[in-house]
């Protein structure tokens, strides 16, 4: 599993760089230097919405339907200072919510979550499904929103 997680993180990082290279307005920036700190997933979500309205999108027939139906849990610090996996009850009802709450949460969980922390029964065994969904969503956005199914090529080859 560690190899699959590493491969996913590398690919997700490349994808984020691809997005902000295609359109620097997608970059989340900080400070006077406008240091890039990530991707504005809400802006990416708005772009997807114009092409594929969320309300009528057929998630059922996509490999990334899990992001809409069962978003990943997130790591929280409890009052007793213990780490715990938790979730919210807010529906995933827009592309920007799907990207920020599900897709970006998966990346955060892999990068910052404690993989040695025992998973809750609800999350047990879902990591492979989330990884598959993440790869599929990356490919969908690159191909159908940015018209770049070759996005993994070096920048000079675009």
mmCIF file of the C-alpha atoms, coordinates in Angstrom:
data_MODEL
# 
_entry.id   MODEL 
# 
loop_
_atom_site.group_PDB 
_atom_site.id 
_atom_site.type_symbol 
_atom_site.label_atom_id 
_atom_site.label_alt_id 
_atom_site.label_comp_id 
_atom_site.label_asym_id 
_atom_site.label_entity_id 
_atom_site.label_seq_id 
_atom_site.pdbx_PDB_ins_code 
_atom_site.Cartn_x 
_atom_site.Cartn_y 
_atom_site.Cartn_z 
_atom_site.occupancy 
_atom_site.B_iso_or_equiv 
_atom_site.pdbx_formal_charge 
_atom_site.auth_seq_id 
_atom_site.auth_comp_id 
_atom_site.auth_asym_id 
_atom_site.auth_atom_id 
_atom_site.pdbx_PDB_model_num 
ATOM 1   C CA . UNK A 1 1   ? 0.000   0.000  0.000   1.00 0.00 ? 1   UNK A CA 1 
ATOM 2   C CA . UNK A 1 2   ? 2.852   2.434  0.731   1.00 0.00 ? 2   UNK A CA 1 
ATOM 3   C CA . UNK A 1 3   ? 4.019   2.233  -2.876  1.00 0.00 ? 3   UNK A CA 1 
ATOM 4   C CA . UNK A 1 4   ? 0.521   3.009  -4.168  1.00 0.00 ? 4   UNK A CA 1 
ATOM 5   C CA . UNK A 1 5   ? 0.241   5.944  -1.772  1.00 0.00 ? 5   UNK A CA 1 
ATOM 6   C CA . UNK A 1 6   ? 3.624   7.295  -2.895  1.00 0.00 ? 6   UNK A CA 1 
ATOM 7   C CA . UNK A 1 7   ? 2.723   6.934  -6.556  1.00 0.00 ? 7   UNK A CA 1 
ATOM 8   C CA . UNK A 1 8   ? -0.564  8.708  -6.000  1.00 0.00 ? 8   UNK A CA 1 
ATOM 9   C CA . UNK A 1 9   ? 1.041   11.592 -4.108  1.00 0.00 ? 9   UNK A CA 1 
ATOM 10  C CA . UNK A 1 10  ? 3.632   12.070 -6.837  1.00 0.00 ? 10  UNK A CA 1 
ATOM 11  C CA . UNK A 1 11  ? 0.962   12.068 -9.523  1.00 0.00 ? 11  UNK A CA 1 
ATOM 12  C CA . UNK A 1 12  ? -1.334  14.402 -7.541  1.00 0.00 ? 12  UNK A CA 1 
ATOM 13  C CA . UNK A 1 13  ? 1.545   16.862 -7.032  1.00 0.00 ? 13  UNK A CA 1 
ATOM 14  C CA . UNK A 1 14  ? 2.343   16.769 -10.763 1.00 0.00 ? 14  UNK A CA 1 
ATOM 15  C CA . UNK A 1 15  ? -1.332  17.356 -11.507 1.00 0.00 ? 15  UNK A CA 1 
ATOM 16  C CA . UNK A 1 16  ? -1.482  20.398 -9.234  1.00 0.00 ? 16  UNK A CA 1 
ATOM 17  C CA . UNK A 1 17  ? 1.575   21.820 -10.995 1.00 0.00 ? 17  UNK A CA 1 
ATOM 18  C CA . UNK A 1 18  ? -0.040  21.051 -14.354 1.00 0.00 ? 18  UNK A CA 1 
ATOM 19  C CA . UNK A 1 19  ? -3.173  22.989 -13.354 1.00 0.00 ? 19  UNK A CA 1 
ATOM 20  C CA . UNK A 1 20  ? -1.361  26.130 -12.246 1.00 0.00 ? 20  UNK A CA 1 
ATOM 21  C CA . UNK A 1 21  ? 0.969   25.924 -15.246 1.00 0.00 ? 21  UNK A CA 1 
ATOM 22  C CA . UNK A 1 22  ? -2.040  25.820 -17.583 1.00 0.00 ? 22  UNK A CA 1 
ATOM 23  C CA . UNK A 1 23  ? -3.712  28.710 -15.819 1.00 0.00 ? 23  UNK A CA 1 
ATOM 24  C CA . UNK A 1 24  ? -1.871  30.636 -13.102 1.00 0.00 ? 24  UNK A CA 1 
ATOM 25  C CA . UNK A 1 25  ? -5.196  32.107 -11.927 1.00 0.00 ? 25  UNK A CA 1 
ATOM 26  C CA . UNK A 1 26  ? -5.911  28.638 -10.469 1.00 0.00 ? 26  UNK A CA 1 
ATOM 27  C CA . UNK A 1 27  ? -3.015  29.052 -8.021  1.00 0.00 ? 27  UNK A CA 1 
ATOM 28  C CA . UNK A 1 28  ? -3.743  29.883 -4.404  1.00 0.00 ? 28  UNK A CA 1 
ATOM 29  C CA . UNK A 1 29  ? -1.130  32.466 -3.406  1.00 0.00 ? 29  UNK A CA 1 
ATOM 30  C CA . UNK A 1 30  ? 0.079   33.991 -0.171  1.00 0.00 ? 30  UNK A CA 1 
ATOM 31  C CA . UNK A 1 31  ? 1.807   37.232 0.756   1.00 0.00 ? 31  UNK A CA 1 
ATOM 32  C CA . UNK A 1 32  ? 3.329   40.060 -1.232  1.00 0.00 ? 32  UNK A CA 1 
ATOM 33  C CA . UNK A 1 33  ? 5.449   37.663 -3.253  1.00 0.00 ? 33  UNK A CA 1 
ATOM 34  C CA . UNK A 1 34  ? 2.274   35.780 -4.222  1.00 0.00 ? 34  UNK A CA 1 
ATOM 35  C CA . UNK A 1 35  ? 3.956   32.540 -3.224  1.00 0.00 ? 35  UNK A CA 1 
ATOM 36  C CA . UNK A 1 36  ? 2.009   29.584 -4.605  1.00 0.00 ? 36  UNK A CA 1 
ATOM 37  C CA . UNK A 1 37  ? 0.565   27.558 -1.738  1.00 0.00 ? 37  UNK A CA 1 
ATOM 38  C CA . UNK A 1 38  ? -1.744  25.263 -3.662  1.00 0.00 ? 38  UNK A CA 1 
ATOM 39  C CA . UNK A 1 39  ? -4.654  25.121 -6.054  1.00 0.00 ? 39  UNK A CA 1 
ATOM 40  C CA . UNK A 1 40  ? -7.882  27.073 -5.737  1.00 0.00 ? 40  UNK A CA 1 
ATOM 41  C CA . UNK A 1 41  ? -10.115 24.022 -5.934  1.00 0.00 ? 41  UNK A CA 1 
ATOM 42  C CA . UNK A 1 42  ? -13.237 26.154 -5.827  1.00 0.00 ? 42  UNK A CA 1 
ATOM 43  C CA . UNK A 1 43  ? -12.162 27.913 -9.037  1.00 0.00 ? 43  UNK A CA 1 
ATOM 44  C CA . UNK A 1 44  ? -11.367 24.582 -10.703 1.00 0.00 ? 44  UNK A CA 1 
ATOM 45  C CA . UNK A 1 45  ? -14.793 23.373 -9.552  1.00 0.00 ? 45  UNK A CA 1 
ATOM 46  C CA . UNK A 1 46  ? -16.493 26.395 -11.107 1.00 0.00 ? 46  UNK A CA 1 
ATOM 47  C CA . UNK A 1 47  ? -14.744 25.677 -14.393 1.00 0.00 ? 47  UNK A CA 1 
ATOM 48  C CA . UNK A 1 48  ? -15.915 22.054 -14.323 1.00 0.00 ? 48  UNK A CA 1 
ATOM 49  C CA . UNK A 1 49  ? -19.443 23.204 -13.467 1.00 0.00 ? 49  UNK A CA 1 
ATOM 50  C CA . UNK A 1 50  ? -19.689 25.264 -16.653 1.00 0.00 ? 50  UNK A CA 1 
ATOM 51  C CA . UNK A 1 51  ? -18.901 22.172 -18.736 1.00 0.00 ? 51  UNK A CA 1 
ATOM 52  C CA . UNK A 1 52  ? -20.475 19.413 -16.628 1.00 0.00 ? 52  UNK A CA 1 
ATOM 53  C CA . UNK A 1 53  ? -23.233 20.695 -14.327 1.00 0.00 ? 53  UNK A CA 1 
ATOM 54  C CA . UNK A 1 54  ? -22.970 18.839 -11.037 1.00 0.00 ? 54  UNK A CA 1 
ATOM 55  C CA . UNK A 1 55  ? -26.719 18.412 -10.595 1.00 0.00 ? 55  UNK A CA 1 
ATOM 56  C CA . UNK A 1 56  ? -27.060 16.420 -13.812 1.00 0.00 ? 56  UNK A CA 1 
ATOM 57  C CA . UNK A 1 57  ? -23.661 14.703 -13.898 1.00 0.00 ? 57  UNK A CA 1 
ATOM 58  C CA . UNK A 1 58  ? -23.856 10.891 -13.912 1.00 0.00 ? 58  UNK A CA 1 
ATOM 59  C CA . UNK A 1 59  ? -21.447 10.043 -11.084 1.00 0.00 ? 59  UNK A CA 1 
ATOM 60  C CA . UNK A 1 60  ? -22.829 6.523  -10.865 1.00 0.00 ? 60  UNK A CA 1 
ATOM 61  C CA . UNK A 1 61  ? -20.981 5.519  -14.028 1.00 0.00 ? 61  UNK A CA 1 
ATOM 62  C CA . UNK A 1 62  ? -17.603 7.007  -13.100 1.00 0.00 ? 62  UNK A CA 1 
ATOM 63  C CA . UNK A 1 63  ? -14.724 5.518  -11.144 1.00 0.00 ? 63  UNK A CA 1 
ATOM 64  C CA . UNK A 1 64  ? -14.770 8.604  -8.892  1.00 0.00 ? 64  UNK A CA 1 
ATOM 65  C CA . UNK A 1 65  ? -18.364 8.324  -7.649  1.00 0.00 ? 65  UNK A CA 1 
ATOM 66  C CA . UNK A 1 66  ? -17.055 7.554  -4.138  1.00 0.00 ? 66  UNK A CA 1 
ATOM 67  C CA . UNK A 1 67  ? -15.982 11.206 -3.826  1.00 0.00 ? 67  UNK A CA 1 
ATOM 68  C CA . UNK A 1 68  ? -19.596 12.311 -4.207  1.00 0.00 ? 68  UNK A CA 1 
ATOM 69  C CA . UNK A 1 69  ? -21.193 9.601  -2.099  1.00 0.00 ? 69  UNK A CA 1 
ATOM 70  C CA . UNK A 1 70  ? -18.678 8.781  0.666   1.00 0.00 ? 70  UNK A CA 1 
ATOM 71  C CA . UNK A 1 71  ? -16.087 11.532 1.144   1.00 0.00 ? 71  UNK A CA 1 
ATOM 72  C CA . UNK A 1 72  ? -12.907 10.667 3.026   1.00 0.00 ? 72  UNK A CA 1 
ATOM 73  C CA . UNK A 1 73  ? -12.807 11.289 6.729   1.00 0.00 ? 73  UNK A CA 1 
ATOM 74  C CA . UNK A 1 74  ? -10.419 13.901 8.122   1.00 0.00 ? 74  UNK A CA 1 
ATOM 75  C CA . UNK A 1 75  ? -8.000  13.861 10.999  1.00 0.00 ? 75  UNK A CA 1 
ATOM 76  C CA . UNK A 1 76  ? -8.938  15.960 14.042  1.00 0.00 ? 76  UNK A CA 1 
ATOM 77  C CA . UNK A 1 77  ? -7.410  16.664 17.449  1.00 0.00 ? 77  UNK A CA 1 
ATOM 78  C CA . UNK A 1 78  ? -9.904  15.889 20.211  1.00 0.00 ? 78  UNK A CA 1 
ATOM 79  C CA . UNK A 1 79  ? -10.200 17.825 23.462  1.00 0.00 ? 79  UNK A CA 1 
ATOM 80  C CA . UNK A 1 80  ? -8.017  15.207 25.158  1.00 0.00 ? 80  UNK A CA 1 
ATOM 81  C CA . UNK A 1 81  ? -5.314  15.882 22.508  1.00 0.00 ? 81  UNK A CA 1 
ATOM 82  C CA . UNK A 1 82  ? -5.808  12.491 20.849  1.00 0.00 ? 82  UNK A CA 1 
ATOM 83  C CA . UNK A 1 83  ? -5.947  12.157 17.089  1.00 0.00 ? 83  UNK A CA 1 
ATOM 84  C CA . UNK A 1 84  ? -9.167  10.772 15.681  1.00 0.00 ? 84  UNK A CA 1 
ATOM 85  C CA . UNK A 1 85  ? -10.738 10.304 12.270  1.00 0.00 ? 85  UNK A CA 1 
ATOM 86  C CA . UNK A 1 86  ? -14.018 12.173 11.876  1.00 0.00 ? 86  UNK A CA 1 
ATOM 87  C CA . UNK A 1 87  ? -16.400 13.355 9.181   1.00 0.00 ? 87  UNK A CA 1 
ATOM 88  C CA . UNK A 1 88  ? -19.092 15.903 8.604   1.00 0.00 ? 88  UNK A CA 1 
ATOM 89  C CA . UNK A 1 89  ? -22.667 15.494 7.489   1.00 0.00 ? 89  UNK A CA 1 
ATOM 90  C CA . UNK A 1 90  ? -22.593 18.175 4.787   1.00 0.00 ? 90  UNK A CA 1 
ATOM 91  C CA . UNK A 1 91  ? -23.553 16.765 1.420   1.00 0.00 ? 91  UNK A CA 1 
ATOM 92  C CA . UNK A 1 92  ? -21.163 16.857 -1.498  1.00 0.00 ? 92  UNK A CA 1 
ATOM 93  C CA . UNK A 1 93  ? -23.431 18.858 -3.774  1.00 0.00 ? 93  UNK A CA 1 
ATOM 94  C CA . UNK A 1 94  ? -21.090 20.818 -6.050  1.00 0.00 ? 94  UNK A CA 1 
ATOM 95  C CA . UNK A 1 95  ? -17.857 20.322 -7.941  1.00 0.00 ? 95  UNK A CA 1 
ATOM 96  C CA . UNK A 1 96  ? -15.992 22.725 -5.690  1.00 0.00 ? 96  UNK A CA 1 
ATOM 97  C CA . UNK A 1 97  ? -17.214 20.810 -2.615  1.00 0.00 ? 97  UNK A CA 1 
ATOM 98  C CA . UNK A 1 98  ? -16.251 17.515 -4.249  1.00 0.00 ? 98  UNK A CA 1 
ATOM 99  C CA . UNK A 1 99  ? -12.773 18.827 -5.061  1.00 0.00 ? 99  UNK A CA 1 
ATOM 100 C CA . UNK A 1 100 ? -12.106 20.519 -1.729  1.00 0.00 ? 100 UNK A CA 1 
ATOM 101 C CA . UNK A 1 101 ? -13.889 18.095 0.607   1.00 0.00 ? 101 UNK A CA 1 
ATOM 102 C CA . UNK A 1 102 ? -13.134 14.810 -1.137  1.00 0.00 ? 102 UNK A CA 1 
ATOM 103 C CA . UNK A 1 103 ? -10.320 15.040 -3.667  1.00 0.00 ? 103 UNK A CA 1 
ATOM 104 C CA . UNK A 1 104 ? -8.096  17.459 -1.732  1.00 0.00 ? 104 UNK A CA 1 
ATOM 105 C CA . UNK A 1 105 ? -8.990  15.701 1.544   1.00 0.00 ? 105 UNK A CA 1 
ATOM 106 C CA . UNK A 1 106 ? -7.627  12.444 0.156   1.00 0.00 ? 106 UNK A CA 1 
ATOM 107 C CA . UNK A 1 107 ? -4.322  14.144 -0.607  1.00 0.00 ? 107 UNK A CA 1 
ATOM 108 C CA . UNK A 1 108 ? -4.262  15.754 2.848   1.00 0.00 ? 108 UNK A CA 1 
ATOM 109 C CA . UNK A 1 109 ? -4.999  12.440 4.533   1.00 0.00 ? 109 UNK A CA 1 
ATOM 110 C CA . UNK A 1 110 ? -2.145  10.750 2.713   1.00 0.00 ? 110 UNK A CA 1 
ATOM 111 C CA . UNK A 1 111 ? 0.287   13.615 3.257   1.00 0.00 ? 111 UNK A CA 1 
ATOM 112 C CA . UNK A 1 112 ? -0.610  14.495 6.838   1.00 0.00 ? 112 UNK A CA 1 
ATOM 113 C CA . UNK A 1 113 ? -2.731  11.700 8.230   1.00 0.00 ? 113 UNK A CA 1 
ATOM 114 C CA . UNK A 1 114 ? -1.313  9.048  10.480  1.00 0.00 ? 114 UNK A CA 1 
ATOM 115 C CA . UNK A 1 115 ? -1.452  5.822  8.526   1.00 0.00 ? 115 UNK A CA 1 
ATOM 116 C CA . UNK A 1 116 ? -0.547  3.907  11.697  1.00 0.00 ? 116 UNK A CA 1 
ATOM 117 C CA . UNK A 1 117 ? -3.613  5.288  13.437  1.00 0.00 ? 117 UNK A CA 1 
ATOM 118 C CA . UNK A 1 118 ? -6.198  2.490  13.456  1.00 0.00 ? 118 UNK A CA 1 
ATOM 119 C CA . UNK A 1 119 ? -8.927  3.211  10.914  1.00 0.00 ? 119 UNK A CA 1 
ATOM 120 C CA . UNK A 1 120 ? -12.539 3.276  11.905  1.00 0.00 ? 120 UNK A CA 1 
ATOM 121 C CA . UNK A 1 121 ? -14.657 0.440  10.556  1.00 0.00 ? 121 UNK A CA 1 
ATOM 122 C CA . UNK A 1 122 ? -16.299 2.925  8.179   1.00 0.00 ? 122 UNK A CA 1 
ATOM 123 C CA . UNK A 1 123 ? -12.983 3.721  6.484   1.00 0.00 ? 123 UNK A CA 1 
ATOM 124 C CA . UNK A 1 124 ? -11.385 0.303  6.689   1.00 0.00 ? 124 UNK A CA 1 
ATOM 125 C CA . UNK A 1 125 ? -10.500 -0.934 3.229   1.00 0.00 ? 125 UNK A CA 1 
ATOM 126 C CA . UNK A 1 126 ? -11.570 2.209  1.376   1.00 0.00 ? 126 UNK A CA 1 
ATOM 127 C CA . UNK A 1 127 ? -8.075  3.532  0.653   1.00 0.00 ? 127 UNK A CA 1 
ATOM 128 C CA . UNK A 1 128 ? -7.638  1.516  -2.588  1.00 0.00 ? 128 UNK A CA 1 
ATOM 129 C CA . UNK A 1 129 ? -11.042 2.739  -3.788  1.00 0.00 ? 129 UNK A CA 1 
ATOM 130 C CA . UNK A 1 130 ? -10.112 6.345  -3.009  1.00 0.00 ? 130 UNK A CA 1 
ATOM 131 C CA . UNK A 1 131 ? -6.776  6.010  -4.806  1.00 0.00 ? 131 UNK A CA 1 
ATOM 132 C CA . UNK A 1 132 ? -8.491  4.600  -7.887  1.00 0.00 ? 132 UNK A CA 1 
ATOM 133 C CA . UNK A 1 133 ? -11.051 7.416  -7.732  1.00 0.00 ? 133 UNK A CA 1 
ATOM 134 C CA . UNK A 1 134 ? -8.323  10.037 -7.364  1.00 0.00 ? 134 UNK A CA 1 
ATOM 135 C CA . UNK A 1 135 ? -6.456  8.821  -10.427 1.00 0.00 ? 135 UNK A CA 1 
ATOM 136 C CA . UNK A 1 136 ? -9.693  8.699  -12.419 1.00 0.00 ? 136 UNK A CA 1 
ATOM 137 C CA . UNK A 1 137 ? -10.712 12.224 -11.382 1.00 0.00 ? 137 UNK A CA 1 
ATOM 138 C CA . UNK A 1 138 ? -7.278  13.571 -12.316 1.00 0.00 ? 138 UNK A CA 1 
ATOM 139 C CA . UNK A 1 139 ? -7.570  11.956 -15.751 1.00 0.00 ? 139 UNK A CA 1 
ATOM 140 C CA . UNK A 1 140 ? -11.142 13.235 -16.197 1.00 0.00 ? 140 UNK A CA 1 
ATOM 141 C CA . UNK A 1 141 ? -10.243 16.841 -15.364 1.00 0.00 ? 141 UNK A CA 1 
ATOM 142 C CA . UNK A 1 142 ? -7.106  16.826 -17.509 1.00 0.00 ? 142 UNK A CA 1 
ATOM 143 C CA . UNK A 1 143 ? -8.798  15.271 -20.546 1.00 0.00 ? 143 UNK A CA 1 
ATOM 144 C CA . UNK A 1 144 ? -12.299 16.742 -20.447 1.00 0.00 ? 144 UNK A CA 1 
ATOM 145 C CA . UNK A 1 145 ? -11.807 20.121 -18.793 1.00 0.00 ? 145 UNK A CA 1 
ATOM 146 C CA . UNK A 1 146 ? -8.312  21.048 -19.989 1.00 0.00 ? 146 UNK A CA 1 
ATOM 147 C CA . UNK A 1 147 ? -8.237  18.932 -23.174 1.00 0.00 ? 147 UNK A CA 1 
ATOM 148 C CA . UNK A 1 148 ? -4.873  17.492 -22.149 1.00 0.00 ? 148 UNK A CA 1 
ATOM 149 C CA . UNK A 1 149 ? -4.904  13.727 -21.833 1.00 0.00 ? 149 UNK A CA 1 
ATOM 150 C CA . UNK A 1 150 ? -1.126  14.029 -22.303 1.00 0.00 ? 150 UNK A CA 1 
ATOM 151 C CA . UNK A 1 151 ? -0.737  16.232 -19.217 1.00 0.00 ? 151 UNK A CA 1 
ATOM 152 C CA . UNK A 1 152 ? 1.920   13.989 -17.684 1.00 0.00 ? 152 UNK A CA 1 
ATOM 153 C CA . UNK A 1 153 ? 4.380   14.782 -20.467 1.00 0.00 ? 153 UNK A CA 1 
ATOM 154 C CA . UNK A 1 154 ? 7.193   17.199 -19.573 1.00 0.00 ? 154 UNK A CA 1 
ATOM 155 C CA . UNK A 1 155 ? 6.078   20.835 -19.852 1.00 0.00 ? 155 UNK A CA 1 
ATOM 156 C CA . UNK A 1 156 ? 8.176   21.512 -22.945 1.00 0.00 ? 156 UNK A CA 1 
ATOM 157 C CA . UNK A 1 157 ? 6.328   18.759 -24.812 1.00 0.00 ? 157 UNK A CA 1 
ATOM 158 C CA . UNK A 1 158 ? 2.835   20.217 -24.478 1.00 0.00 ? 158 UNK A CA 1 
# 
